[in-house]
Amino acid sequence: MHEIRYALRSLWHFKAVALVAIVCLGLGIGINTTIFSMIDGVILKPFPYEDPTRIFVVGTQKLKEHEQSGLSLADLRDWKTANTSFTTIAGLTGGSLTIVDSAGEPERYDGARVAWDMFRLLGIHPILGRDFLESDDQPNAAGVVILSHMLWTMRYRSDPQVIGRGTIVNGAPYTIVGVMPPHFAFPDNQRLWITLQPTFYKDTRDVRRLFTFGRLRPGVSAERALADLDAIAVRLAKEYPATNQGWSARLETLHEAFLPRDVNLVLGLMMAGVTLVLFIACSNVANLLLARATARRHELAMRVALGASRWRIVRQLLTESVVLALVSLPLGLVLAAVGVTLVKARIPPDTIPYYIDFRIDVRSFAYSLVVTVLTAVVFGLVPALQLTRRELQENLKEGARGSTSPRAMVRNALVVSQVSLALVAVVGALLFVRSFRNLDTFDVGFDTTETLTARFFMTGEPYQAKGTKERRVTDIVTRVQALPGVRAAFASNLVPIQGGGGDALIEVEGRPPGKREYITLIAGTPHVFPTLGVRLRQGRDLTESDASRSVAIVNETMARQLWHGENATEHRFRIVDGERPREWITVIGVAPDLHLFGIDPNNSQVPQTAFLPYAYGEFPSTGLTIRASGNPAALAPAVRAAIRASDSNLPVFNIHTLEDVRQREYWEFAVYGWIFGTTGAVGVLLASIGVYGVLAYSVSQRTQEIGVRVTLGAGRKNVFGLIVGQGLRLTGIGVAIGLVLAAFGTPVTRSLLYKVSPFDPFSFIAVSILLMLVALLASYVPARRALRVDPVVALRQE
């Protein structure tokens, strides 16, 4: 307690030094805690299920084709009954689920069809009502639905009487039987669940679309379970060779299945970046404490003269370091809370799974406390050991005014390390910022301004008959086009950039019948290209009269690959449905290549694409794209009203401007760029403080030397160059070392960059110049101070 009290008095006595140290440490601790909170939320926290380490994702794989898949419903039944390693195996499939009842407007939600025992497998139980029963999961069972807590709260206003109430889900009658606990939205961000078999319309073994989970029995290893499933797969391959031959079992932990490798890599790079910043902060504080300790050498010598041992002095100095770090902790936690809030604000809603949450909690506080103490030891040990390196009485005799004293050499080494670490951090940050900039300026091939997008969902009995969806879509487009402020509109089985469409196997007229190719098929109403602000390369656009005709517009890639640069119009192809080809389709136009299916940093190729009348691809979920004559967002209420006027039971959702859709495509890179950019900026700031601090202290220690130089005829330029040269020399050494470190470190970022090389010359050169300019600015103030030294006063200084 005596040492702590003495440390607090000492910090108060050196308030300026303490304030700078607290700010440096607070920045380092704050940015580290922010990234730790992200890593904790994504990787370290266990999944919110009962004993999640016993839960595995079960699937199939075909090794020769390197293909991975889920399970078919028939295979799931066999695996579930024949295995001896799992207490249960349960599958699910996601999809859109709509609710229409008196509780509010018709709404569409992300939902899931799950096996009756899925929630039992997870160890999660409804807080209201009951779980699914085995009798609910039979082909002809009555429809039952379980609500998420959010849906129960938002739509039904937490009414406990909702249990047993009837509702309409996807056009069919259902009964609400349960409400799940708060924050539960399994598997990602689902809002309601229905049972699997009553709606599983295709029960064949080659339809492997079930996402399947299994809970291991106590004492059973993952290796034994995989061998068990492989034995079942071998048996099924013999019994059903047409569908199961060559397929084996696959087993993954929850982390392996839910966390892509890129996520782990990005978070690891973030942690490396902020650790560099923390090291820079520690170097700064170590330099400050070295300077302060030098000023206290008389005091410390007196303590030694009175009997204090070297360990006693080191312990006192380390105590002061720990106290200084602990005083910095509240600032670090505040900055971390702000950082986490800013990161969360940059993530679009419902884009990360419900079980991932970034927050400053007890775990974050414990991490911050450990980091604080460790950094205190790191930055406190250097000055403590350096100051007590030899007998303090001899230390008093040392001419420590020059720049070549041991302590000065240590301070210079710390500055060099700061600059080199800052260069590595800033080069990495600039690579990500440039990558984000390249994505932000990526040319999708069409105009995303003044355009609104929306989706509506047609399901249930009114839309079962062929042609009903087409008639409804035609009516909606007609109503929307009549709205004031609408220049053009079309409906299709996709939303531009968000994706959609479908694959089709085709034959080309004039080629052998067995030579077939896969293309992407977009089925839409007329005016696709005027709405997107695109002009056709050849031919004409689809018109209303083409609705019942077999015509298509193809993109340049398809025209080039199928007809080798010839005029593609009037050529024909046909879709192969099973083994029976359909009618011939005539090409009436060629469109430019458009990036309609998203922005993929790893693949900028446009697939072969054909645009056909809407009748070729009637889908329950249909996209609506509208070009406005002004602000597109202002059209949203009128568009919603027009759709409801056509059918009041149609759920309308995902109303966004096309520019918002475009930016949401690469939001991860925007967040990466922001985080790495902030990290780099803090690193540069701390490095500049370090350069300034060393030079300012050097000037104060070299006052007599500068006075002698001026007395002997040194001019202002010589003195100015002496100080600035020292700063640039230290920075230059740090830059050189940093360039080597960055060259070895940046290749690991290759898979995360878009159109930027990890050895990008611009980034390396720009950061080097930036740090040299920062060093020049940091050297300016101490150099100006040196010019004001009075030679007479300097020569009289002891």
Buried (B, 14 or more C-beta within 10 A) or exposed (E): EEBEEBBBEBBEEBEEBBEBBBBBBBBBBBBBBBBBBBBBBBBEBEBBBBEBEBBBBBBBBBEEEEEEBBBBBBBBBBBBEEBEBBBBBBBBBBBBBBBBBEBEEBBBBBBBBBBBBBBBBBBBEBEBBEBBBEEBBEEEBEBBBBBBBBBBBBBBEEBEEBBEBEBBBBBBEBBBBBBBEEEBBBBBBBBBBBBBBBBBEEEEBBBBBBBBBBBBBEEBEBEBBBEBBBBBBBEBBEEBEEBBEBBBBBBBBBBEBBBEEEBBBBBEBBBBBBBBBBBBBBBBBBBBBBBBBBEBBEEBBEBBEEEBEBEBBBBBBBBBBBBBBBBBBEBBBEBBBEBBEBBBEEBEEEEBBBBBBBEBEEBBBEBBBEBBBEBBBBBBBBBBBBBBBEEBEEBEEBEBBEBEBEBBEBBBBBBBBBBBBBBBBBBBBBBBBBBBBBBBEBEBBBBBEBBBBBBBBBBBEBBEEEEBBBEBBBBBBBBBBEBEBBBBBBBBBBBBBBEBBBEBBBBBEEEEEEEBBEBBBBBBBBBBBBBBBBEBBBBEBBEEEBBEBBBBBBBBBBBBEBBEEEEBBEBBBBBBEEEEBBEEBBBBBBBBBBBBBBBEBEEEEBBBBBBBBBBBBBBBBBBBBBBBEEEBBEBBEBBBEBBBEBBEBBBBBBBBBBBBBBBBBBEBBBBBBBBBBBBBBBBBBBBBBBBBBBBBBBBBBBBBBBBBBBEEEBEEEEBBBBBBEBBBEBBBBBBBBBBEBBBEBBEBBEEBBBBBEBBBEEBBEBBBEBBBEBBBEBBBBBBEBBBEBEBEEBEEEE
